[in-house]
Amino acid sequence: QVQLVESGGGLVQPGGSLRLSCAASGLTFSRSVMSWYRQAPGKERELVAAISTLGIGTNYADSVKGRFTISRDNAKNTVYLQMNSLKPEDTAVYYCKARLYSNDYWGQGTQVTVSS
């Protein structure tokens, strides 16, 4: 079965950095569009960043442009989210999503907390 396992979350001070990873198995990763979403308490889940199958195309939420970078390594079946200049409003559970042939698969999420 498809498994997406996120890692790299934690507690960081404002202005700090974190790198999230999402390791995929059970699907053809190189044909999957990969995305990162986040959900803060009391808010809806929102798209943070997405990357095309070959990593050529990316798009970002306006709130993270210039601070976050999504990338992927198809040889390792892994997608990354480099987060710099973190702000308290970035605090949320971050989820990895794979879309393959109109089917969506989600990871279990990893908590990111930005606080001094």
N, C-alpha and C positions, 0 to 999 in steps of 0.2 A: 504494500500500500504506500501511498504518497506520504512522505514525512518532511516537514520543514522545521528545522530546529534553530531558533535564534539564540545568540549569545552576545555578550559584550556590554550589556546594560549595567547600570549601577548609579551610585551617588557621585555627583561632580559639582564643583563650585561654578558659579556664573563666570563665563569667559573661558571655561575649560573645554576639553575635547573628549569625545568617545568614538570608538569604532565598533559598530554593530556588524555581526556576521549572521548569515542564514545559510545553513547547509541543507541541501535538498537531496532526497533519494526517492526512488520509486517512480520517477517520471523522466521524460526526455528533457533534461534541463536546458539544453542548447536551443530547444524550440519553444521554450517558455518565456513569456514576458514576465519580468519580475518587478515587484513593487514593494515599497515600504509604506505602511500606514501607521497612524498613531491614534490613540484614544485617551483623552484626559478625563478625569472624574467629572461626571455630569455633562459630558459633551459627546457629540457623535464622532464616530471613527472618521478620520480624514486622510486623504492621500498626501503623502509627504514627497515621494519621488518614485519614478518608474524608469525602467531601462529596457531597451529592445533586446531581441534575442542575441544579436551579435555585439551588443554594447555600443552601437553607433549612435542611437537616438536615446536621449534622456529628457525628462521633464520634471519640474519641481513646483511645489507649492510656493506661492509668492513669499510666504513667511520664512522660508528657509533658503531661498535663492542667495547664492554667494557665500553661504555658511556650510551647507551640507553638500556632499558629493556621493552619488550612487555609482557603484561599479560592479563588475561581475568577472568571475573566472570560470569559464565553461569547462576547463580541464578539471577543476576542483568541485564543480557543481555548487558553487557558493556565490552569493551576492552580498555586497557590503554596503554600509552606509557610514561614511566618515562625517562626523558632526563636530564642527568647530564653532567657537564663539557662542557657546551654549547660553541660553537665557532661561530664567525660571519658567517662562511660558512654554518651553520645550518639554517640560515634565509631562510624562505620559507613559502608557504601555505601548511599545512599538511592535508592530506585527509585520511579518514577511508574508507576501502573497505571490503565488505562482498562477499564471493563467496559461492554460494549454488547451487548445481546441475548444474554447468557450467554457471550459471547466475551471473553476477557481479553487485553489487549495490554500489553506491558511496555517501558519505556525501558531504556537501557543502564546507567543508574546514575551517580551523582555522589558522590565521596568527601567525607565530612565528618570532620575530625579535630579533636578538642577536646583541647588540650594546652598546658601552659605551657612 
